[in-house]
Amino acid sequence: MINTDTIAAIATPFGNSGIGIIRISGKESIKIADKIIRSRSNKSLDLFSAASHSVHYGYIYDRSEIVDEILCTVFKAPRSYTTEDTVEISCHGGMYILNKVLETVLSAGARLAEPGEFTKRAFINGRIDLSQAESVMDIIASENEFSRKNSISQLNGSVNKKVSELREKILKETAFIEAALDDPEHYDIGSVYISELKDTINKILIDIETIIDNYNKTKFLKNGVNTVIAGRPNVGKSSLLNLLSGYDRAIVTSIPGTTRDTVSEKISIDEITLNLIDTAGIHESFDEVEKIGISKAQKEIQNADLILFMVDISEGLNKEDIKIFDSIKNKTRIVIMNKKDKGSILSEDDIKKKMNCPVIKMSVKENEGISELKNQIRDMIYRIDMKNDTIYITNVRQIELFRSAYDSLCMVTDSIEKGMSEDIYTIDLMDAYKYLGEIIGEDISDDLCEKIFSEFCMGK
């Protein structure tokens, strides 16, 4: 996997902006930068003599022509993101200018970096492990405070620390068993040791089980809570979407059946991101287009993490309301009693008795009850106290490896219970050790490494 080419790429998002950055990394990066960056009078800036982490003012030259006025920052190995000599060129952020500067860098001897290649080099060169590398993209993609905090924690090595601790315990027991099998006169695998081994493995299993349990509780917090607004036509679903979004995202009219397709929007409530979906009103319909929208609504309801079920309390419950509720009774739900400004023929107690779930009385039209709804959502969604000694895995690849390690350790305890030969223990112990190692990038195949980093953005 080691590649010593000097690579370059645009490190800022595509699109016009005030400033853009070209990143160069590799043994020739300072030489390439010194070749194309000059003073106004076309004199060398002597970047070879520059101190690491120093910033220099100059111009990009394409032969004798000035391309752009820039600042360049020099990072000398090993004190850089990749541990290689690195230069970052800050130029004007128009896409034409950025590409022109990049072309000049490439023509001076660099090659275009592959997606994620800068971070891959940081991993290969030992600056970060694989879990830290994956957290880089999680930071970039984070959409709420939980994701940001958790990604920063993993970038700082929280996963590595825990995995290394577990692997050390497994390796210690494996080494003892192997030594005892080779030299039974000096190492005793008796009932006392077997009892201690079971105790050690059970403690490791509890640790991994906690990690898996935390994943199951928090996985939706990374990408957001799929939240569906459901109800019959004209109860205020689209108006609620617009109110929560803060702008007119959905068309609202007094005509029942206006919404015929799903409309989605992301909103944030503190650390919680809601993937909010407004659906077509569910009712008996003979309109073919409307029936398609109703079918989509029913599918969204089945896939939802949270249902906001709206009813019109000025009209009371009808058979359509009851039918919808019957379809969501096994889902996490909040009943919204809307249109209280029109008067009510239903009480909150009536709804709670029928539906046995939290109830919020609102007037979406008058913007009343929105704070109570947000507070109820906060209370229902698992709130995480980010403790320094707890890790929260949100990466599917990593959690599957934790599960595989857990299964292997369970096989060890099963072998002990069945009185099997001690050499069988070491096979499953080493499998668990290997699975945990793959989380942080130990003993990882080239193909898997390429796949992981190919999913990174260009320039990172």
Residue, then its C-alpha position, 0 to 999 in steps of 0.5 A: m500500500i506504500n506509495t511515495d509519489t507526490i500527490a496534489a488535490i483541491a482540499t476545499p469543496f467545489g464551488n466558488s468561495g473567497i478562498g480555496i486550498i490546494r494540498i500537496s504531499g510527498k517528498e517532492s512537495i516543497k521542490i514543486a512549490d518552490k518551482i511555481i511560487r515566486s515573489r512579485s518580482n519573480k524571485s525564489l522564496d527559498l521554501f527549502s529553508a523555511a521553518s515547518h508550519s510557516v506561512h509565505y506570501g507570493y504568486i503562482y507562476d505558470r512559466s512567466e505568467i502570474v496565475d494568482e496571488i497566494l499564501c502557502t503554508v509549509f509543513k515539514a516531515p514528520r510534523s504534517y497530516t500525512t507525516e510527509d513534507t506537505v504544502e498547502i496553497s491558499c488561493h482565490g476560491g473560484m473554481y477556474i482559478l483553483n483548477k488553474v493552480l492545480e494544473t500548474v502544480l500537476s505540470a510541475g511534477a505532482r500527480l492528482a491524488e485519489p479520494g482519501e489518499f492524504t488520510k490513507r497516507a496518514f494511516i499507512n505512515g502510522r500517524i493515525d489508526l484506521s478507526q481514527a481515519e474513519s472518524v475524519m470523514d465522520i467529522i466532515a459529515s457530522e450534522n449534529e453535536f453528538s456526531r461531532k463530539n463522538s467523531i472528535s473522541q474517536l479521532n483522539g484515539s478513544v476506540n484505539k485505546k479500548v480495542s488495544e486494552l481488550r486485545e492485550k488481555i486476550l493476547k496475555e491469556t493466549a500466550f499463557i495457554e501456548a506456553a503451558l502446552d509447550d512447557p506443562e512442567h512450569y505452567d499449570i492449566g488447572s481448574v484455578y486458571i480455567s476459572e480465572l480465564k472464564d472470569t477474564i473472558n466474561k469481563i471482556l464480553i461485558d465490555i463488548e456487549t456494552i459497546i454493541d448495546n450503545y451502538n443499538k441505542t445511538k446509531f440513529l443519532k449519527n444520521g438522524v431520526n427518521t420521523v414521519i408526520a402521519g394522519r388523515p387529509n387536512v389535519g395540518k401535517s404540511s403546516l407542521l413540517n413548515l413550522l418545524s422547518g422554519y419556512d414554507r417547505a410544503i404546499v398548504t391549502s384547505i383542500p384535502g389531499t394537497t400533499r400527494d407525495t412524501v416531502s422531506e426536510k432535515i431539522s435539528i433539536d439540540e443534539i438530535t437531527l430529525n429526518l422529517i417526512d411529511t406524507a400524503g393523508i391516509h384515507e380511502s381514495f379512488d384517485e390513482v395518483e393519490k393512492i400511490g402517495i398513500s402507499k408511499a406514506q404507509k411504507e414510510i411509516q413502517n420504516a420510521d423511528l418516530i411517528l408524529f400522528m396528527v388528529d383534528i380535535s375540532e372534528g374528533l376521531n373518525k374511523e380513518d384516525i383509528k385505522i391509522f393508529d392501529s397501524i402504528k401502535n407498535k411504533t414510537r409515537i407522539v399524538i398531536m392534537n391540532k387545531k385547538d384554536k378552533g375548539s375541541i370536542l376531545s380531551e387529552d385524557d380521551i386520546k391517552k386512554k385510546m392510544n396510550c402514548p404522549v399527547i401534545k395539544m397544538s395550534v400549528k396555525e397559531n404557532e402554539g405548542i411547538s415548544e412542548l412538542k420539541n421537549q417531548i421529542r427530546d424526552m423520547i429520544y435517547r439523550i447521551d451523556m458523553k462520558n470520557d470513558t465510554i465509546y460510542i460506535t456508529n460505524v457499521r464496519q467496526i460494530e460488525l467486527f466487535r460482534s465477530a469478536y464477541d461470537s469468538l469469545c463466546m465459543v471459548t467459554d462454550s469450549i470451556e464448559k464442554g471440557m474441550s482441549e485447551d489448544i481449541y481455546t487459542i484458535d477462538l481467542m486469536d480469532a477475537y484478537k484478529y477481529l479487534g485488530e481489524i477495527i484499528g487497521e491491524d492485519i487489514s487487507d489491501d483491498l479493504c483498505e482501498k475500499i474504505f479510503s475510496e469512499f473519502c472525499m477528494g483532497k482529504 
